[in-house]
Amino acid sequence: MSDGQVYDTIAEHYRESKWLLFRHFIERYTLVELLGDLRDRTVLDLACGEGVYARQFKRSGAAGVTGVDVSEQMIALAEADERRDPLGCRYVCADAAAFTPAAPVDVVTAIYLLNYARTRAELDRFLQACYRALRPGGILVGFNDNVRRPPRPGDSLAKYGLEKTCPDPPRESDAIRYRLTNHDGQAFEFDNYYLEPATYAAAARAAGFDDFRWVDAMLEPSEQDDSYWDDFMTQEPLTGFTASKAAGTSATGR
Ligand SMILES: C[S@@+](CC[C@H](N)C(=O)[O-])C[C@H]1O[C@@H](n2cnc3c(N)ncnc32)[C@H](O)[C@@H]1O
């Protein structure tokens, strides 16, 4: 099954998983911190899923938001929300690697996109698409499987509704199996793919990003005294990242 077909079958469960606490207190908080003020910015949300972040960006004042996802069902959910509560988000069902917006944007987000690359060549294509879509001076912000800290024996994140398994140690292209358990008790699975941190750094540089950097996932300050989060923050299953397209570069190169 392709990644799009996998998400076609788990779309509703995936949407429900956005209620898991780590989504709000870590994932969302980290992204908001990294994105800064989105007012009057144009945003391209690659791998937008059912549009949870696209809608948030629009509500935060973004001038225009386009979401792109390869799963027809995820896009169908996003469009249904847009019909129910019109915010002006636009959605496209397409492979992010092949997508080019009509006009360059201020911000590209890649929230769990890059970890779908099975090979350096696939990662190159994702990062080239991010670079191509940005105006000079624009920023790329993302969230990802934390390839700097693969799961270790004895790790457990089950109390957060998140389990990750992979070979120890993982090698290039190995599958990382994610199992999410929602508050309603429904569990579902999907795979990401492991590529080494050095592969990410090299692919970002080759795409034109000179300043790609990982940013540790951050816990919302209101939760920082709660030991409930200790295992999550120690095992670091997820990570943020940022990069920018240098001002004064053309759309396709330096
Ligand atoms: C873990 S979900 C994240 C969705 C959304 N960014 C979020 O955080 O809720 C990963 C998404 O990536 C999409 N995806 C995987 N490969 C893709 C590709 N080549 N192009 C576009 N979307 C892709 C899947 O269909 C799925 O919706």
The ligand as an SDF file (V2000), in Angstrom:
LIG
                    3D

 27 29  0  0  0  0  0  0  0  0999 V2000
    1.4390   11.9040   10.2620 C   0  0  0  0  0  0  0  0  0  0  0  0
    0.3680   12.6300    9.0520 S   0  0  0  0  0  0  0  0  0  0  0  0
    0.5530   14.3750    9.3930 C   0  0  0  0  0  0  0  0  0  0  0  0
   -0.5790   15.2230    8.9160 C   0  0  0  0  0  0  0  0  0  0  0  0
   -0.5000   16.6620    9.3770 C   0  0  0  0  0  0  0  0  0  0  0  0
    0.7160   17.3200    8.9370 N   0  0  0  0  0  0  0  0  0  0  0  0
   -0.6160   16.7390   10.8620 C   0  0  0  0  0  0  0  0  0  0  0  0
    0.3850   17.0160   11.5350 O   0  0  0  0  0  0  0  0  0  0  0  0
   -1.7030   16.4710   11.3720 O   0  0  0  0  0  0  0  0  0  0  0  0
    1.3580   12.4310    7.6090 C   0  0  0  0  0  0  0  0  0  0  0  0
    0.6620   12.8840    6.3470 C   0  0  0  0  0  0  0  0  0  0  0  0
    1.6360   12.8660    5.2940 O   0  0  0  0  0  0  0  0  0  0  0  0
    0.9510   12.5360    4.1130 C   0  0  0  0  0  0  0  0  0  0  0  0
    1.9480   12.1680    3.1090 N   0  0  0  0  0  0  0  0  0  0  0  0
    2.7870   11.1020    3.1010 C   0  0  0  0  0  0  0  0  0  0  0  0
    3.5520   11.1200    1.9820 N   0  0  0  0  0  0  0  0  0  0  0  0
    3.1840   12.2270    1.2810 C   0  0  0  0  0  0  0  0  0  0  0  0
    3.5950   12.7920    0.0490 C   0  0  0  0  0  0  0  0  0  0  0  0
    4.5380   12.2120   -0.7090 N   0  0  0  0  0  0  0  0  0  0  0  0
    2.9970   13.9330   -0.3750 N   0  0  0  0  0  0  0  0  0  0  0  0
    2.0160   14.5220    0.3730 C   0  0  0  0  0  0  0  0  0  0  0  0
    1.5780   14.0150    1.5380 N   0  0  0  0  0  0  0  0  0  0  0  0
    2.1570   12.8950    2.0080 C   0  0  0  0  0  0  0  0  0  0  0  0
    0.0040   11.4340    4.5510 C   0  0  0  0  0  0  0  0  0  0  0  0
   -1.0320   11.2180    3.6240 O   0  0  0  0  0  0  0  0  0  0  0  0
   -0.4790   11.9990    5.8860 C   0  0  0  0  0  0  0  0  0  0  0  0
   -1.6470   12.7690    5.7390 O   0  0  0  0  0  0  0  0  0  0  0  0
  1  2  1  0
  2  3  1  0
  2 10  1  0
  3  4  1  0
  4  5  1  0
  5  6  1  0
  5  7  1  0
  7  8  2  0
  7  9  1  0
 10 11  1  0
 11 12  1  0
 11 26  1  0
 12 13  1  0
 13 14  1  0
 13 24  1  0
 14 15  1  0
 14 23  1  0
 15 16  2  0
 16 17  1  0
 17 18  1  0
 17 23  2  0
 18 19  1  0
 18 20  2  0
 20 21  1  0
 21 22  2  0
 22 23  1  0
 24 25  1  0
 24 26  1  0
 26 27  1  0
M  CHG  2   2   1   9  -1
M  END
$$$$
